[in-house]
């Protein structure tokens, strides 16, 4: 009976939050509309939110920040602990997990990421999806190597990471009931495999790394000339511009533990804040030609660093960046120093050419990651 009651309560809460987002979004609240997430392309939603100002209040009771300078200040402030740190949490998938637990650093993940990327790239044949074949695969293999998992446990880890892939978005955009149950079960499996302290970090870190890798590969296929030039100079340039242009965590919500002055306003301790990272990282007041993907902008000094938040208290940048740089370097090594723009695509180790095979597809109703669901490509020759 208790289980039935809990299931009904979960379903009721998911429906209630979804209904509130729909109502306020339909009434013109740009933040609620973004959480509702019906569009396939997120940037018009960010532009509508930016038009409301660098810092404004949503009808959902959240202070919404779209400007780079105030976002940077808010992200540097101390945040509150406990459930209030995740406003409007529709699915508290990390309830009961300790705050402790850190992801491996860039130096720890580069070598296993390079091995995983080389295996993934060597297996590309015909029509492929670079998200499933590379971006979703590499972080799981890296995590398995770091934790020393073998055999059936590696398979269980891959299945659990796939099941928990929607966790970051589910806290703000309530999933369907069956998806919610699957997600909670997957988190339980990760707790069994990695321990409670590492489970939260694994859920957050794997998804962030997946999105950063997918974004970098998408950029290489979309415009292999400028992107390839940056890779030949330094793979980190391409990854840094991906963090700015298509950040893996596009929305970060939290509650403040201290008063903060931002955008000429006082944001009080205890207030709930939503930083639209994807909007702030394209703030025309901070970046020249913000909508253009220009990796070599970071070859010179004086350019602001992309904002990279710590969702659910997990610092993801080093873990995700180390893997993305390793994957990009592996692509460059396979393609050859001068071959990244050859034949309109990326040369492969088998002598073919990897080229885009249609437009990339983003997940719907995923306001935190607005993730790349598919990056179609074709290996020809």
N, C-alpha and C positions, 0 to 999 in steps of 0.2 A: 504493500500500500504506500509506503514511504517513497519507493522508487517511482510509482505512478504519479504521485503528487509532485515529485521533483521534475519529472518529465513534462507534466502539464505547466508547471511554473516556468521552465525553460522556454517552452513553446510560446507561452503567453508573453514573456518578456521580449523575445525576438520579434514577435508581431507588433507589440506596442512601440518599440523603438523605431521599427521600420515605418510604422504609420505616422509617427511624429515627424520623421525626416521627410516623408512624402508631403505632409500637410504644409510644413513651413517652407519647404522647397518650392511648392506650387504657389505659395504666397510671396515669393520673391527673395527669400533669404538665401544668399549665395552660398553660405557654408552648409546649410541643410541640403541644398541642391547638390552640392559636391558629395556629401555623404550618401545621398540617394543614388548618385552615380549611374545614371542611365546612359550618358554619352559614351561613345567609343573612343573619343579623343579628349584628354583631360584639360588641355591648355585653354580652351574657351572658358571653362569653369574657373580656372585660375585668374584669367583676365577679368571676369565679372567680379571676382572677389577683390582683386587689386583696385578695381574702379571704386569700390566702397571706401578705400583709404588704406594707409599702411597699418592701422590698428583700429579695429572697430568691434562692436558687440553684436553677436548673433542672437537671434531670438531663442536659441537653445541655451542661452546663458553663458556663452563662451566668448572670451576676448580673442578675436581672430587677427593674426598678424601676417601681412603680406610683404612688408618692406624688409630689405636686407639688413639695414643697420639696427632697427628695433628687434628683428628676429635674432640677430647675433647676440644682442644684449639679453634678451629673454632666455635664450638657450644657455647662456653662461650663468644664469641665476640659480640659486639653490631651489630644488623642487621638494614638494611635500611627499611624505611617505604614505603608504597605505592605499586603499581603494580610490581615494580622491585623486590620486595621481593619474588615473585613467578616466577622464570624464565620459559620461554616458556609455559606460562599458556594457554592451549588450551580451557579450560572452566573456566571462572572466576566466579564460583558459589557464591563466597562471596563478589562480587562487590557491594558496597553500604552498606555493613554491618559495623557497628562500630568496632573498635579494642577492645573496652571494653568487659567485660563479662568473668567471671571466672567459672570454674567447682567447684562443691562441693568437699570438701576435704575427705580424707579417713575416718575420724571419722564420717562424715555425711552420708556416703554411706554404711558403713558396716552393720548396722542394717537392712535397707531396702533390701540390697543385700542378706543378710542371709535369710530373709523371702522369697524373690523371688526364691532363689536357692532351698530352701526346697520345695516350691511348684513345681518347675520344676522337681526336682529329684523324688518327689513322683508320678509324672504323667508318668514316663518312663515305657513303656510296649513294649515287642516284639522288632521289628526292629526300631531303632531310629537314628536320626541325632543329635549329641550333639551340633552342631552349631545352628540349628534352634530351638531345644528344650530347650537349656540352654544358650549358649553363646550370641545369638542374643536377647534373651528374657529378661535376667536379667538387662542389662543396661537400656533398655527402661522402665521397671517397676520401676527401681530406679529413673530415671529421672522424671517419672510421680509422684512418691511419693514426691520427693523433691519439685516439683512445685505445688503439691496439685491438680493434675488433676484427674477428676473422669468421669465415664460414657463414653459418646461418645467422649469426648476430649482425653481419654486414647487410644481409638481405633484410632483416627486421629493421635495421636502422634506415635503409633506403625507403622501405614502405612507410615507416613512421614519419620520416621527414616529408614524404609526399602527402601523407594524411594531414600533417600539421602546417602545410604550406600557406593556408589561408588565415593563420592565427592573427597576424598583425592587422589585417583588414577586418577580421570578425569582431574585434573589440568595438569597432565603430559602425560597421555596416553588417547588421545581423544576418548570418547565413541561413539557408534553409535548415530545418530541424535535423534532417538526416546528416547533412554536412557538419552541423555542430556536434552531433554525437560522434561522428567519425573523427573529428578534430580532437575532441577530448580524449577519445580512446588512444589516438596517436601520441598525445602528450604523455599519457600514462605509460605507453611503451617506452618512450624516451627516458622517462624517470627510471624504469626498470633497467634499461641498458646503460645509462650514463650516470645515474644518481640525480637526486633532486637539485643539487647546486648547479649541475651542468645542463639540466634539461631546458631551463628558460633560455640560457645563452645559445643552446643549439637551435631552438626554434627560431629565434630572432636572427642569429648569425647566418644560418644556412639560407634563409630567404633573402637577406640583404646581399649576400655574396652572389646568389643566383641572379638577382636583378641587375647587379653591377656588371657581371660577366655578360649577361644577355644584352644589356645596353651597349657595352663596348663592341660586341660582335655585330650588333645591329648597325652601329655607326660605321664599322669597317665595310659592311656590305652596301650600306646606303650611299656612301661617298668614299670609295677606296683611295682616291687620289690624295686629298688633304689628310684623311685619317692615316693613310699609309705613310705619308711624309712625316707625320708626328711619331709614328711607331719607329721609323728608321732613326729618328733623332733620340727618342726616349719613350718607351711604352707608358711610362707614368704620365706623360702629357695627355695621352688619349684617355686614360682612366680618370684623371683629374677633371677633364672637360666633361666626361660622362657623369661624374658625380654632380657637376653643376647643371648640365643640360637635361639630364634624365636621371635624377637622383633615385637611389633604391628605396629610400624612405621619403615620401613626398609630403607627408602630413605627420606632425608630431604633437600630441596632446599631453598636457600635464597640469598640475596645480603648483603654484608658487609657495615657497616657504618663507619668502621675504618680499617686502615692497620693492618695486622696480620702476624706475623712470624710463619710459620708452616712447618714442614718437611724440614727445611733448606731453605725455600723459602719465599719470600714476596708476600702475597696476598693483593692486593690494595683495598682500599675502593671503593665501587661501583661494584666490581667484583662479578659475580654470582658463587655460590658454591653449589655443590651437595655432601652431606656427605652420603656415603653408610653405614648406621648404621649397617645393617646386616653383612657387611664385616668387619667393624671396631670392632664389638663385637665378632668376631671370629679371631681377629688378633693373630697369634701365638707368636708375640713378647710381647703380653700383657697377654695371657691366656694359661695355660697348657692344652694340649689336647682340643683345642678350638671347635672341631666338636663333641665332646662327651657331652651328657647331664648329668651333674654331679652336682646335687643340693647342695650336702654337701660341695662343694668347698667354699661356702659362710659361712660355719660354722666356718671357721678359718679367722683370720685377714689378711690383706695385699693383698687381691684380689681386683682388680679394679672394681668399680661399672659399671653396664651396662650403655651404653649411651642411654638416652631417650630424644629425641628432643621435641620441642613444635611446631607441625605443625600448620600453619596459625596463629601463635602467641598464641596458646592455650596450656597451661601446662597440660598435660594429665596424668602424672605418678600417682599422689595421687588418682585421681578419678578411674583410671583403676586398680591400685594395690589394693586399698581397696576392690573393688568388687571381684577381682580374689582371693584374700586371703579369703574372706567370702565364695565364692563358694567352694574352696578347703577344707576349714574347714568343710563346710556342707557335702561334700562327705566323709570326714574322720569320721564325727560323724555318718553318716548313715552306713558306712562300718564297724565301730568299730575299736578300736585302733590297733588290731592285724590282721585285715581282709583285708587290702588293696591289698595283693598279693594272696589271697585265690582263689583257683580254676581257676587261670589264669586270673582273672578279679577283678571287684569291687563289693562286696556284696551290695545289695540294701535293702531298708527298708521293702520291701515286701517279702524278703527271697530269691530273685533271685540273679543272678550274671550278672553284666554289663561288657561285654567284647568287644574288637574290632571286627568289622564285615567287614573286608576289609580295604584297605588303605585309608588314608585321601586324599581329593581332594582339590587342590588349584585353586583359580581363575586365569584365564589367563589375560594377559595385565593389571596387577594391580601392577605396579612397586613400589608404595609407601608402600602398605600393603602386597602384594603378599599373600593375605588372605586365610584362610582356608574356603573353600566353604562348605565342608561337612566333618564331622568326623563320619563315620558310626559305630554304635554299636548295640549290641543285648543284650536284657535282657532275660536270660534263667533261668529256674527253678521256 
